[in-house]
Amino acid sequence: MSKKEDQIKMIEELYASGSISEAEYNEMLGVVEKEHGKEPPINTPPKNKKRVKPLVVLGMVIPLLLIAGWAYLNFFESKNNSSESLNLVNKRCECEALLNNAEKLELNELKNRISNNEFQFQDEVDALVQKINDKRIESTFSQNTRKCQGELDALNHELTVKYPIGTKEGDLFWAKAEKEYAAQSDYAAQEEMDVLKESINTAKQSIFFTSKQNFAEAKARTSSFLQAFFSSYGQDGFDAYTWFSDEIEQYILAKNKTPDYINQLFNGPNIERVNNQFHWVPETLSYVRNDGAMTVWLCKVEFRCYRPTMLKYQNSLITYEVKIDENQKIKALSQFNVENTTFED
């Protein structure tokens, strides 16, 4: 017979001998059934057949009581394990929810700042995303996240000591806890944050410069180009096709022109301004914005020319807005401001 059958037989013999009551019979039978993972069946106790000697009864009762005690201890220990693992999982999920909410708040704020054009370089956004990731790992978003993580760490430590990993009991406990966590974890929130991070990565592509170094390289390249352009601008042999796009959005006040239009202005008869000289001031170069792949810059130029109708030389400080396309050609040249104008003989 099996161990279970032996135990049931002993209980039936105790009842049949009159050593235990019917209520005690049912209670002890229930303990044996629970020990073997089933609900206790509703059995009708056997009728008392004979009474046995007290010593015989005592010899039968002692091992049965030991079995029953062992079953009770196992039952309550298993119940206690379940409660502890559930408490751990609930605390873990509580902390995770606090972190999820705090992280979503900061990610949304970052996304809005990108939309408001608060960043000049893409790596500024990358640095803030990394900072948010670090806050999540360290649970440092707020006092609430710090406190919850502290409580979770303490509970983890307590249970690790009680249920050491590597022992049979410990491995069973932690495997059960992980299974319960997997069932309760908020995967929808995690997916929502993944989508939010992807949208931030897409939005940052609208920031033209990837880094300070990238900006410095672009500024140096533009500075060199404008230095050469203004040295040639308006001089003998000047050819607008060398410097301007084939289709020019704006030249001073004229719109939608070609380089031919500019060449005619400088190479044709001009009785208003002659001997034009443009001295570019490099330190005044500043970035304004980008228009797709094109960059827009402001710079100042010291302008000097002879005015035949006035018989005088004009000196002015002109601020130009220059749009440069991806081929390093001028797409637009606008006269943004004229100041400090003087005339001399």
C-alpha positions in Angstrom: 0.0 0.0 0.0 1.0 3.7 -0.5 1.9 6.0 2.4 -1.5 7.7 2.1 -3.4 4.4 2.3 -1.4 3.4 5.4 -2.3 6.6 7.1 -6.0 6.3 6.3 -6.0 2.7 7.5 -4.5 3.7 10.8 -7.1 6.5 11.3 -9.9 4.0 10.5 -8.5 1.5 13.1 -8.3 4.2 15.7 -11.9 5.2 15.1 -13.0 1.6 15.0 -11.3 0.9 18.3 -13.1 3.9 19.9 -9.9 5.8 20.6 -11.1 8.9 18.6 -14.5 10.5 18.0 -16.1 10.9 14.6 -15.2 14.6 14.5 -11.6 13.7 15.3 -11.7 11.0 12.6 -12.8 13.5 9.9 -10.3 16.2 11.0 -7.4 13.8 10.9 -8.5 12.3 7.6 -8.7 15.9 6.2 -5.1 16.6 7.2 -3.9 13.5 5.3 -5.8 14.5 2.2 -4.4 18.0 2.3 -0.9 16.6 2.6 -1.4 14.8 -0.7 -2.8 17.9 -2.4 -6.5 17.1 -2.5 -9.7 18.3 -0.8 -10.8 15.9 1.9 -13.5 13.5 0.7 -16.7 13.1 2.6 -16.4 9.7 4.1 -18.6 7.8 6.4 -16.4 6.5 9.3 -16.4 2.7 9.7 -18.5 1.3 12.5 -16.8 0.3 15.7 -16.1 -3.3 15.6 -14.2 -4.0 18.7 -12.3 -2.3 21.4 -8.6 -2.9 21.7 -6.3 -2.6 24.7 -5.2 0.9 25.7 -1.5 0.1 25.1 -2.2 -1.0 21.5 -4.2 2.2 20.9 -1.4 4.3 22.3 1.1 2.6 20.0 -1.0 3.4 17.1 -1.8 7.0 18.1 1.7 8.2 18.6 3.0 7.7 15.0 -0.3 9.0 13.6 0.0 12.2 15.7 3.6 12.6 14.4 2.4 12.3 10.9 -0.5 14.7 11.5 1.9 17.2 13.1 4.3 17.0 10.2 1.4 17.5 7.7 0.2 20.6 9.6 3.7 22.1 9.7 4.1 21.6 6.0 0.7 23.0 5.2 1.3 26.2 7.3 4.9 26.6 6.0 3.7 26.4 2.4 0.9 28.9 3.2 3.5 31.3 4.8 5.8 31.0 1.7 3.0 32.0 -0.6 2.2 35.0 1.6 5.8 36.1 1.6 6.3 35.8 -2.1 3.1 37.6 -2.8 4.1 40.5 -0.5 7.4 40.7 -2.4 5.7 40.8 -5.8 3.2 43.4 -4.6 6.0 45.7 -3.4 8.0 45.2 -6.6 5.0 46.1 -8.7 4.2 49.1 -6.5 7.8 50.4 -7.0 7.6 49.7 -10.7 4.4 51.7 -11.1 6.0 54.7 -9.3 9.0 54.5 -11.6 6.8 54.1 -14.8 4.8 57.2 -13.9 7.8 59.3 -13.1 9.7 58.2 -16.2 6.7 58.9 -18.5 6.4 62.4 -17.0 10.0 63.3 -17.7 10.0 61.7 -21.2 6.9 63.7 -22.2 8.5 66.9 -20.8 11.6 66.2 -22.9 9.5 65.6 -26.0 7.8 69.0 -25.5 11.1 70.7 -25.1 12.3 69.3 -28.5 9.0 70.6 -30.1 9.7 74.0 -28.6 13.2 74.1 -30.3 15.0 74.3 -26.9 18.0 72.3 -28.1 20.8 73.1 -30.6 22.5 69.7 -30.6 21.1 66.2 -30.8 23.5 64.9 -28.2 21.9 67.2 -25.7 18.8 65.1 -26.0 20.8 61.9 -25.9 22.3 63.0 -22.6 18.9 63.7 -21.0 17.5 60.4 -22.2 20.5 58.7 -20.5 19.9 60.7 -17.4 16.3 59.5 -17.3 17.5 55.9 -17.8 19.9 56.3 -14.9 17.2 57.7 -12.6 15.1 54.6 -13.3 17.9 52.2 -12.6 18.8 54.0 -9.3 15.1 54.9 -8.5 16.0 58.5 -7.9 13.1 60.3 -9.6 11.5 61.4 -6.3 11.3 60.7 -2.5 8.5 58.3 -3.2 10.6 56.2 -5.7 13.6 56.2 -3.3 11.5 55.2 -0.3 9.7 52.4 -2.2 13.0 51.0 -3.6 14.5 51.1 -0.1 11.7 49.1 1.3 11.9 46.6 -1.6 15.7 46.2 -1.1 15.2 45.5 2.6 12.5 42.9 1.9 14.7 41.3 -0.8 17.5 41.1 1.6 15.4 39.6 4.4 13.9 36.9 2.1 17.3 36.1 0.5 18.6 35.3 3.9 15.6 33.2 4.7 15.5 31.5 1.3 19.1 31.3 0.1 19.5 31.0 -3.6 21.2 27.7 -4.4 19.2 25.7 -1.9 16.2 23.6 -2.9 13.8 25.7 -0.7 15.3 29.0 -1.9 15.2 28.1 -5.6 11.6 27.0 -5.3 10.7 30.3 -3.5 12.4 32.7 -5.9 11.1 30.8 -9.0 7.6 31.1 -7.6 8.1 34.8 -6.9 9.3 35.4 -10.5 6.3 33.6 -11.9 3.9 35.7 -9.8 5.7 38.9 -10.9 5.5 37.9 -14.5 1.7 37.5 -14.1 1.3 40.9 -12.5 3.8 43.1 -14.2 2.5 46.1 -16.2 3.7 45.3 -19.7 1.4 47.9 -21.3 3.2 50.7 -19.4 6.6 49.4 -20.5 5.4 49.3 -24.1 4.1 52.9 -23.8 7.5 54.1 -22.7 9.2 52.3 -25.5 6.9 54.1 -28.0 7.6 57.4 -26.2 11.4 57.0 -26.5 11.1 56.1 -30.1 9.1 59.3 -30.8 11.8 61.3 -29.0 14.5 59.7 -31.1 12.5 60.7 -34.2 11.8 64.2 -33.0 15.5 64.9 -32.3 16.3 64.4 -36.0 14.8 67.8 -36.6 17.8 69.3 -34.7 20.2 70.1 -37.4 23.5 69.7 -35.6 24.4 66.4 -33.9 27.0 67.9 -31.5 29.0 71.0 -30.6 31.8 69.6 -32.6 29.5 69.1 -35.6 28.4 72.8 -35.2 31.9 74.1 -34.9 32.9 72.3 -38.1 29.9 73.7 -40.0 30.6 77.2 -38.7 34.3 77.0 -39.7 33.3 75.7 -43.2 30.7 78.6 -43.5 33.2 81.1 -42.3 35.8 80.1 -44.9 33.2 80.2 -47.6 31.9 83.6 -46.8 35.4 85.0 -46.4 36.1 83.9 -50.0 32.8 85.1 -51.2 32.9 88.7 -49.9 36.5 89.0 -51.0 35.3 88.4 -54.6 31.8 90.0 -54.3 31.5 92.9 -56.7 35.1 92.8 -57.9 36.2 92.7 -61.5 35.6 89.2 -62.9 33.0 88.4 -60.3 30.7 85.5 -61.5 27.6 84.8 -59.5 27.4 81.3 -60.8 30.5 80.4 -58.7 28.8 81.4 -55.5 25.0 81.2 -55.9 22.5 78.4 -56.6 21.0 78.2 -60.0 17.7 79.1 -58.5 17.9 82.0 -56.0 15.1 82.4 -53.5 16.0 86.0 -52.7 18.8 88.5 -53.6 18.5 91.7 -51.4 14.9 92.6 -52.1 14.4 90.7 -55.4 12.9 87.2 -55.3 13.2 84.1 -57.5 16.2 85.2 -59.5 19.1 83.4 -61.3 22.9 84.2 -61.1 22.5 86.1 -64.4 20.5 88.7 -62.7 23.3 89.4 -60.2 26.0 89.4 -62.9 24.1 92.1 -64.8 23.9 94.3 -61.7 27.7 94.2 -61.2 28.9 94.0 -64.8 26.5 96.4 -66.4 26.5 100.2 -66.2 25.9 101.4 -62.7 25.9 105.2 -62.1 24.7 104.9 -58.5 27.5 102.8 -56.8 31.0 102.0 -58.2 34.2 100.6 -56.7 32.3 98.4 -54.3 34.3 96.9 -51.5 33.0 94.4 -49.0 35.1 93.6 -45.9 33.6 90.7 -44.0 33.8 90.7 -40.2 34.3 87.0 -39.2 33.5 87.3 -35.5 30.0 88.5 -36.3 29.0 85.1 -37.9 26.1 83.5 -36.0 23.8 80.6 -36.7 20.1 81.4 -37.0 18.2 78.2 -38.1 18.1 75.5 -40.6 15.7 75.1 -43.5 15.7 71.4 -44.3 19.2 70.7 -45.3 20.1 74.4 -45.6 21.6 76.5 -42.9 20.8 80.2 -42.3 23.4 82.6 -40.9 23.8 86.2 -39.9 27.0 88.2 -40.5 28.2 91.8 -40.7 30.1 93.4 -43.6 31.8 96.7 -43.7 30.8 98.2 -47.1 32.5 101.1 -49.0 31.7 102.5 -52.4 31.9 105.7 -54.5 28.6 107.5 -55.1 29.0 109.4 -58.5 25.8 111.3 -58.1 26.9 112.6 -54.7 30.6 112.8 -55.5 31.2 111.2 -52.1 32.3 107.8 -50.6 29.8 105.9 -48.6 30.8 103.8 -45.6 28.2 101.5 -44.0 28.0 98.4 -41.7 25.6 95.9 -43.4 24.1 92.9 -41.7 23.3 90.1 -44.2 21.2 87.0 -43.7 22.7 84.2 -45.8 21.1 80.9 -46.6 23.5 78.2 -47.8 22.3 75.0 -49.5 23.7 71.5 -49.2 26.0 72.2 -52.2 27.7 75.1 -50.3 26.1 77.7 -52.6 24.1 80.8 -51.6 20.4 80.2 -51.9 19.4 83.6 -50.5 21.2 86.8 -49.6 19.1 89.3 -47.8 20.1 92.7 -46.5 19.0 92.5 -42.9 20.1 95.8 -41.6 22.2 98.9 -42.6 23.8 101.1 -39.9 26.6 103.5 -39.1 26.4 105.0 -42.6 28.7 108.0 -43.3 29.8 110.0 -46.4 33.1 111.5 -47.1 34.8 113.3 -49.9 
